[in-house]
Amino acid sequence: MADGILVKELRAWFGHTQVLRGIDVTMAPREVTAIIGPSGCGKSTFVRCINRMHEVVPGAGVEGCILVEGHDVYGEHVDPVQVRRRIGMVFQRPNPFPTMTIFDNVAAGLRLAGVRDRARLSEAVERALEQAALFDEVKDFLDRPGSGLSGGQQQRLCIARALAVQPEVLLMDEPCSALDPIATARIEELILELKRDLTVVIVTHNMQQAARVSESTGFFLLGELVEFGQTKTVFTNPRDKRTEDYITGRFG
C-alpha cells in the first residue's frame, strides 16, 4: 500500500447548492487524517464522496477525481458497491442492525459478498472483532443482539463490521460524538492501532481528538479546504488567519 488518497478538483452539490468547491488534497497511506471545521462546512460531504455515499442522496452531484491506492473511484466502469467494500465507513451514531446478532452484524458484509462457508465467516468475524478490540468482551455471547451492547461497544461493533471485509481505507464521521469519555478513549486507542494496516480519515469537531490521533489535519470552511498540513503545524503555526481563528475559538 503506497498511494493513499489523492483528491483533485472535487466539487459536490445538493441540488443547486454547491457544498464543496474545488478540493485538492493528498492523504498519506497508513496515517490518520483529521478533517475539522464548523458545522455545515462540507466535512461529512467530503468523506462521503470518497466512498461514493454522497451520490445515494437524491439530487446530489459530484465532479472531480478521487484516486484511492491509484484507482479512480469514479471511473467509468467502477461498481460503487465494490468501492464501499474497499472504503469502509463508520457513522456518528452507532448503527448495528437491531434484529441481528453480534455475529451476524459483523458477517453482514461478507454474506453480501457471497461468503457462505461457516468456518470462513467465523474466522473473519473473530479477526474483525479482535481488530476492533471487542472480541474478549463478546466472545461468549455472539448470538445475542448487537443492540444490547453499550454505546461504545456498539460503535466498536460497527467498526468490526466495516473491517470484516478487509477494506483499504476506513472513514470515520464523528465516531465519538455520541460516546462518553471512557468509550471515546477506547475508540481513539483503536484508531491508533488500525493505522498500522489502514488509511484512516476522521471527521471530528473535537480538536483535542484531532491532535491526539492524527498525523495530518485539513481545515474546511464554507466548502473550501482552507489549510492542510501536519497536525502539529496546523494547530501551533497555521498559515491562514481563518484557521487560527477557528482553532483559538473565535468562531465555530
N, C-alpha and C positions, 0 to 999 in steps of 0.2 A: 504494500500500500504506500504510494508515494505522491499522489496527486492532490489529495484533499478536495476542496470545493472551490471552483472558480465561477464567479458570477460577473456577467458582462452586460451592461446597459439594460438592467432589469427594470421593467415598468409593469405596474399592475393597477387594475381598476375594479371597482364595484359599480357596475352600470356605467354612468358617465363620470363618476367620481374617481379621480386618479389618486391612488394611495401610496404608490412607490414611484420615485422619479429618478430613473437612470442610475440604479445601484451598480457600482463596480467594486468588487472585493474578492480577495483570495484568502481562504481559511485553511490553515495548515492541517495536514493529516495527523491523527493521534494526538491532538491537542483539544482543549476546551476553549471555544469561542463564546464569549458572553455578548448578548445583544441587550443594550439598555436604552432608556428613553422614556418620556412621559406617555401616559395613556393616549391611544389613538394616533401614534406617530408612525405606525406601519411595521412594528416589530413582529407581531404574530403573522401578519400577511407575508412578510419576508420569509419566515421559516416554512410557512405552508406552501410557498412557491417552490421551495427546494425539493419537496417530495410530491408536488402536484396535488396537494389537498385544496389549494386555493380554487382550482378550476371546478370543484364539485359544487361551489356556491352558485346558484342561478344568477346569470348576468355578469359573472366575474370574467376578467380577461387578463392575459399575461403576454408581454413581449420581452424579448431578450434571450440570453443564453445562460444556461447553468450546466457546468460540467462537474460531475461527481466521479472521482477516480478516472478522469479522462473521457467519460461517456456523457453525451448530451442528453439530459433527462427529458428535454422537449424535442428530441429527434423525431423525424417523420414517421418511423415505424416502431416507435418505443411504446410499450404497453404500460400505462400508468399504474396498473396493479403490480407489475414487476418492479417499478420504481419505488412504490411504497413498501415493498418487501425488502428492498436493499437499503431503504432510508426509513428507519423506524421513527415513531413519534409518540411522545408521552405528553398528555394534556394537563391543563391547570388543575382540574379536579380528578381524583381517581375515578376511573370508569370501568371497573370489572364488569363482565357480563353477569347480571344479577342472578340469572337462573342456572348458571353453570358452576360446576365445582372448581376448586382451585386448580386441579389437574387440567380440566377441560379449558379453563381460561387460558392457561399457558400454551396448551396444544392447539388452540383455535386456528392460528395462522398456518401451522404445519398441516392441519387437516384440510384447510382451504387449498393448500398447495398440492394436495393429493396423497399425503403420507397417511398410511393406514396401519402399518406394522406396529403392534403394541409395544414391542421391545424398543423399537427405534423412537417411538413417541416418548416412552418412559425415560429413555436416556437423554433425550433433548429437553424434556421438562425439568429433569433433575439438574442438568447443566445450566439451564436458564435461571432456575431458582437459586442455584449456587452463585451465579454471576450477580444476581440481584440481592445477594446477602439475605435471602429469605428461607432457604431450604431447611435449615435447622429448626426454624420456628414453626414450620407447617408440615414437615415430612410425615408426621403420624396421623394427619387428617386431611390428606389431599382430596378426599371425596366429599369434603364439606363445601358449602357455597363460599365463593370468594367474597361475597358481600358481607360475610360475617366477620371479616378481619377488621382490625383498626384502620384508621385513615392512612397512617404511614405504611402499614403492611399492604393495604390496597394499592397504594402508589407503587410500591416495590413489586407487587404482583403485575401491575400494568407494565412496568419496566421489563420484568421477566417475559411477559407476553411479547413485547417488542423484540427482545433478544433471542427468543426461541428460534426465529427464522434466520438467525445469524446475519444481521444487517451489517453494512459497512459504516453507516452513519446513524447516529441517534440524535434526533431533535427533541428538545425538552422546552415546552412552552409554560413558563411559570410553574414548574413541577412542585414547588414547596409552598405556594401561596396559601393553600388550604390546610397546612400541616402545623403542628406545634413545634417548638424549638428542638425537642429531642428527635422527633421524626425528621425534621429538616436536616439536622446534623448527620443522621444516618444516610439520607439521600446524598448529601454533599460528599461524604466519605465514599459512597458508591460511585459517584461521578469521577472522582479522582482515580479509582481503580479501573473504571471502564475505559478510560482514555489510553490504557496500555494496548487495547485491541481495536478501539473505535475512534472515529472523529465525532466529537460531541459539540452541538450548538445549543446553548441555553439562553432563553429569553427570561430576563428577571427584572423586577422593579427594585430588588434588594441589592444595592451597590456593594454592601459588605460581602454579600454572597458572591457577586461577580469577582471581587478582589480575591476571595478565598479560593475559588475553584478554577479560574480561567487563566490562560496564557495571553489571550488577545481579547480585546473589547471593541465593539462597534457602538457608537452613539447615534441613534436615529432621532430625527426631529422633522415633523411635518412631511414625512415621506421621503426625506433625504438622509443619506448616510453622511453625517457631518464630519465624523472623525473615526478612524480605525487605526489601531496600533497595539503595541504591547500593553497589557493591562496596567502594569506599574506606571508606564509613561502617561497613559491616558488619564489615570487618576491623580498623578502627582505633578505632571507638567503638560497639561493639554495644550494643543496648538491653537484651538479655536475658542474664542471667548464664550460661545454658546455652550460648549462642553463644560467649561469651567463653571458657568452659571448654574448648569443643571447639577453637577457633582457637588457644588457647595450649597445647594438647596435654595438658590434664588428663584427657581421656578420648578414646576414638575409635580 
